[in-house]
Amino acid sequence: MAATVASQPRSSKTESYIDNKRKEDIRHANIVAARAVADAVRTSLGPKGMDKMISTASGEIIITNDGATILNKMEVLQPAAKMLVELSKAQDSAAGDGTTTVVVIAGALLKQCLLLLSHGIHPTVISDSLHKASVKAVDVLTAMSVPVELSDRDSLNKSASTSLNSKVVSQYSTLLAPLAVDAVLSVVDPAKPNMVDLRDVKIVKKLGGTVDDTELVKGLVFDKKVRHAAGGPTRVENSKIAVIQFQISPPKTDIEQSILVNDYTQMDRILKEERNYILGMIKKIKATGCNVLLIQKSILRDAVTDLSLHYLAKAKILVIKDVERDEIEFITKTLNCLPIANIEHFRAEKLGYADLVEEVSLGDGKIVKITGIKDMGRTTTVLVRGSNQLVLDEAERSLHDALCVVRCLVGKRFLIAGGGAPEIELSRQLGAWAKVLHGMEGYCVRSFAEALEVIPYTLSENAGLNPITIVTELRNRHAQGEINSGINVRKGQITNILEENVVQPLLVSTSAITLATECVRMILKIDDIVTVR
Amino acid sequence: MAIDRIFKDEASEEKGERARMASFVGAMAIADLVKTTLGPKGMDKILQSTGRGQSVTVTNDGATILKSLHIDNPAAKVLVDISKVQDDEVGDGTTSVVVLAGELLREAEKLVAAKIHPMTIISGFRMAAECARDALLHKVVDNKADAEEFKSDLMKIAMTTLSSKILSQDKEHFAQLAVDAVMRLKGSTNLEAIQIIKKPGGSLKDSFLDEGFILDKKIGLGQPKRIEDAKILVANTAMDTDKVKIYGARVRVDSMSKVAEIEGAEKEKMREKVQKIMAHGINCFVNRQLIYNFPEELFADAGILAIEHADFDGIERLALVTGGEIASTFDNPESVKIGRCKLIEEIMIGEDKLIHFSGVEFGHACTIVLRGASHHVLDEAERSLHDALCVLSQTVNDSRVLFGGGWPEMVMAKEVDELAKKTPGKKSHAIEAFSRALLAIPTTIADNAGLDSAELISQLRAEHHKEGCTAGIDVISGSVGDMSQLGISESFKVKQAVLLSATEAAEMILRVDEIITCAPRRREDRM
């Protein structure tokens, strides 16, 4: 009995939705608030999108084009608006790029939902239809995608530069894109070819120079000065590096201690003992042949004192102090050495080897580079330069996006066209699909299809083109079967976007659609805001 | 002469009709609040915290909503309590119980207005509840004997529970997860052995069940990442420094070398401690507290896997599943029970590395890893899955099963109606009222789905007039459907708990004829 009922087209009478005023108001308020958030980031979409200047409560100023960063810094209070912020964060962690896209899509979907609700369609019906549409959309996208090999550096470069093109640093995309590709590929573990841990790529920012000077360092970079007393080395070739977790300073017990000095001679003796103690440690270190020391930061006592620095300089040992504890793993992995927690355990087999450790002057500061590491682990370091703090920060964020894009491709090796092509194609195919569906569902899927046109529309609007002309022409082209036509923002017209090298990973598009739908469905299903403890 | 000061200042007293009114209104307000979350098409609520951080929760779970409310009305508090008890006892039906109690009170209010004494109403309600329970008992299906049937019953129950939650789209997947997890328990209701780990990223479909135990921690530096036939010592001890914990204790020395000696002695003490731990013949050491660099290195040198900072919950569970016990002194290696498992290895979930203990002593243990887009989704998914697990583990013990979709309420309503006709006296009004209150549940389910409830309920009632009917509301197609074909089932235990505790709560509130609010305790002005 039920089976026959289900297959019949539904009568609209039974799905009509009458609710009381308050619940309608809450849903309305939620949608309006969420859309306001979406509108705020809309103009930053695409290669010609604008940037936002954010002045934080602490007086810091950030200029960015990255959706996730903008939303993160906007201190929204309305719960539904907060969900959109969360949405962009989720996209950031899932795909790393497309954080603006996902919010814009969610905004457009909500706009359509408002319309559907005003027709009296039940929110759960809308929600279920949206889910179906998004599943279908992912299928369509997968069908459109082109497989890519990791050996195909050209394609990887292209997709990284597509991501970079919409950023402040777009003019450097020719430099940064290959850099991002190199960085990611160098940390891919052959044993687990689908996994990339971006924590293995360390980004070190240093003010000064221009973005042009950004480089990939096969080795380690510390944004720190070498600690040395007069005469200490700042450059060591054929270095033997020890990562130590103890301090080269006078002894200190865990229990509170005090030394009683009764007379003058005792003072002398204490000074001498201190000297001997430190000298003893340094001798032990020197005995293993170690000539570079990385000292972990300790809050309890000084890493080095003037006295120990003096002796270390004499022993020609280069010292870098205040290495954070959470960096130790990265460092030991890179140097292929083991951390040493006690002077008694200082043995030669725990050391790492590198061809060169040197202090380099950069801008107004100095950095320490370790290169030519023997048996280097699968890590890499990118040294980002920029003429001012704002550019530097934005360059780092853009580079992070580019790295994520490449990571996506390593995980899921499919590319898809950019420039609004996938969205308009989705819109077309879902629109056609909506026509064969019955009842409310067809209606909702059609709205979903319409909502997706927001991406090409916004792209062209932000590029100063006439959005209506562009979108309609795009639709026309796609109807004729040119599924890869997209908006070429540089030329201001519609071309085959694959030939223009505007490509992005499939994962970015699919996760944008699924996450946006999930979030919209959640907002739709809310009918009350309850204040609780 | 009137005595006008029995109570303290600011204490208030409400009597008779007024008191009853206040409790009715409060209870019904609470019931109405959660009413819209009932059923597969129920809506969600945003819970906005007024505390620091203004955190936001989105939920559909009645108990979660009620638990976090600010409530001043005493009757409303009673309803919150029954929902909590329902949550603890059976895990599901937390919304139903409140809605039913609310409806009972709504009916009772009308009867009281018609000058029927509350005690009469109560005795009528009692008879009705008894009768309704018997009606259900007659209709239950018990498939315990047939393992296959029983498993499919469990699947159905899990799907029914999950269909009203956020997991509804992937309910088959999660129902399978929940059933597998509960079947592993082999009848025990110890849900502690099922661990739920939430990892943002991926989609809900990527969630999976893994045998063994997963600890969200890192393995220390330079230590083996994979151990077979692990012997695990679970401990709660300080591994940074063992210091004298008396305030003001200090060492007085007169030379630097003495300080160095003491420092050396401290190190030596730690080394001894580590050696004592190693003397247990272990190759994995899990500590609740920090393991500092020095002991970490000692462990690494000995090839022992050391895990620091495992949270309290983590080590208790680890001790449970590996069959070890938590140690804090290490002088008697013989007396400490050491946990065992076949394999410890590092695994990657999403972007994070976790430690997986497989082949553990306590074979029931398993871990469900939930993946989802955001923390909101994950938290809600965890709550939903928890409900399903609770219900399932209850059902494994009490395998009696009923149909869902408003079917049990219809059956009960019919029987109670019959009873009303047979019962002479004023009580029959109360019994009739009870039957109307029962009908409120299918009505609410239909209303929430945007269906024409009046039409559907009358159709349903007509169907139920026939003997052996299995009709209920099919929310998906929006009509009356056959529950046995649609595979919508509920646990008898849940339904029984809903019925009995709702009746009890209603009875309790009905008995009230005076509310005394004590004067709030004054806070002394210390300023």
Interface residues (C-beta under 8 A of the other chain):
Chain A: M1 A2 A3 V5 A6 R10 K13 T14 E15 S16 Y17 I18 K23 N30 L77 P79 A80 K82 M83 E86 L87 K89 A90 S93 A94 H122 P123 T124 V125 H131 K192 M195 D197 L198 Q245 F246 P250 P251 K252 T253 D254 I255 E256 Q257 S258 I259 L260 V261 N262 Q266 R269 I270 E273 E274 Y277 Q296 I328 E329 T332 L338 P339 I340 A341 N342 E344 H345 T514 L515 E518 C519 M522 K525 I526 D527 D528 I529 V530 T531 V532 R533
Chain B: L33 T36 K41 M43 D44 K45 I46 L47 Q48 S49 T50 G51 Q54 V56 V58 N60 I65 S68 L69 H70 I166 Q169 P200 G201 G202 S203 L221 G222 T241 K243 V244 A249 R250 V251 R252 V253 D254 S255 M256 S257 K258 V259 A260 I262 E263 E266 K267 Y292 N293 F294 E296 E297 L298 A300 D301 M348 E351 A373 S374 H375 H376 V377 A449 G450 L451 D452 D474 I476 S477 G478 S479 G481 D482 Q485 L486
